[in-house]
Amino acid sequence: MRTYHQLTDPDRSGLAAQIGAQRQRVAERLAGVRRIVVVMSGKGGVGKSYVTANLGRAAARSGRAVGVVDADLNGPTIPSLLQDGDAPRTTQDRPEPTRGLDEVRYVSMGQFLEAGAPLAFKGPSAESFVWRGAMEASALREFLADVEWGALDLLLLDLPPGMQRYLELCDILGNPPAVLTVTIPTPESRDAVRRAMRAAVDHGSELLGIVENMVGGELKGTAADDLAREFAIPVIARIPWHPTPDAWNQLVTRIPDARRTTDDGR
Amino acid sequence: MKFLCVECDQQMAFAERDLPGDGTLAATFKCPKCGRVVAMLTNPMETQLVSSLGVEIGGRTVPAEPFETVRANVVTGGPSWSAGAQERLGRVPSFVRGMVKKIYADYAKERGIAEITPSIMDTARAELGLEGM
């Protein structure tokens, strides 16, 4: 009996071609984005979303066109961080990104869910682990491909803890994205973040640097310096418990190649 | 996925797809030589796995809509808001907007209304005595 590859007629479903078309759509939509940066950490609770939102706002205040994708589908916080506590609004029929504080454009699963409701998908609940990850990856792909982002200097992706979403992004984008790492000072954070950074290096991502958050409080340690030494990258910001706008403004200037659209007349 | 008519040693051609609405999928394939037809019947979990990829068995016949997967599969927990209704809600002062939104959402849920439009908001205002909201 002949095998799959010995049958030469095209596969009518063309699933591989459909997946390829999805990737092409992502590439076309993001063609006007100068710099894609994922904000990630192997550790939860280090302030990735907080850093993302404030970095985005500072970059926007400095004249850059900035977008944020809230890639934390199960714990979306970008709407509240960028919309000053307003009730999230659905964007279901409006592919334009929402304009948040300082005109930062964003999209988030939080805009599709009722306040306080967990992310749930229609479908068979038994063995849902089989398909739920693929469903989340598809949702993330649609956030990238279906939103009219327009020309952006900087598109930030706020990732949930762990590596799964980063790996999905590598597939969706077709290239490993540049990574901005967030840690808190503790050795526990250092050890968890190290694994994530190692995975990012293994997949070919450029490590832009480390942001050490929650500095100067009760959390003790040298996580940022340890990781910077180990990966030969800079600590580009140390964010205190009560940061001033200057902390975020300085961080913007240290993100490589996050130029303004006006810099070359676009 | 391909189907082989073993007897004829011929690749079978996709013929028809059916989504009966119970979470399953049926796709039929026909042997171009002997005319034999077979049906592939997937269970809800298998169907969902394919659906979650944003692809269609048998090929995509119409272009994907924006947020197609999210809109079709995410449980939003409440009615959607039309662009006009969102615009009107946006004119409500922010300190009461959340409360006003909940009132309209509850009104729609109780009546099985899937989408809140300006017209629905007008009706709700009249019925609930919410003039000015």
Interface residues (C-beta under 8 A of the other chain):
Chain A: M1 R2 Y4 L7 T8 D9 D11 R12 S13 G14 L15 Q18 I19 Q22 R25 D84 D86 A87 R89 T90 T91 Q92 D93 R94 P95 M109 F112 L113 E114 A115 A117 L119 A120 F121 K122 G123 P124 A126 E127 V130 W131 R132 A134 M135 S138 A139 R141 E142 D146
Chain B: M1 K2 L4 V6 D9 Q11 A13 F14 G23 P44 M45 Q48 L49 S51 S52 L53 G54 V55 E56 I57 G58 G59 R60 A64 P66 F67 E68 T69 V70 R71 A72 N73 V74 V75 T76 G77 G78 S80 W81 S82 A83 Q86 L89 G90 S94 R97 G98 K101 A105
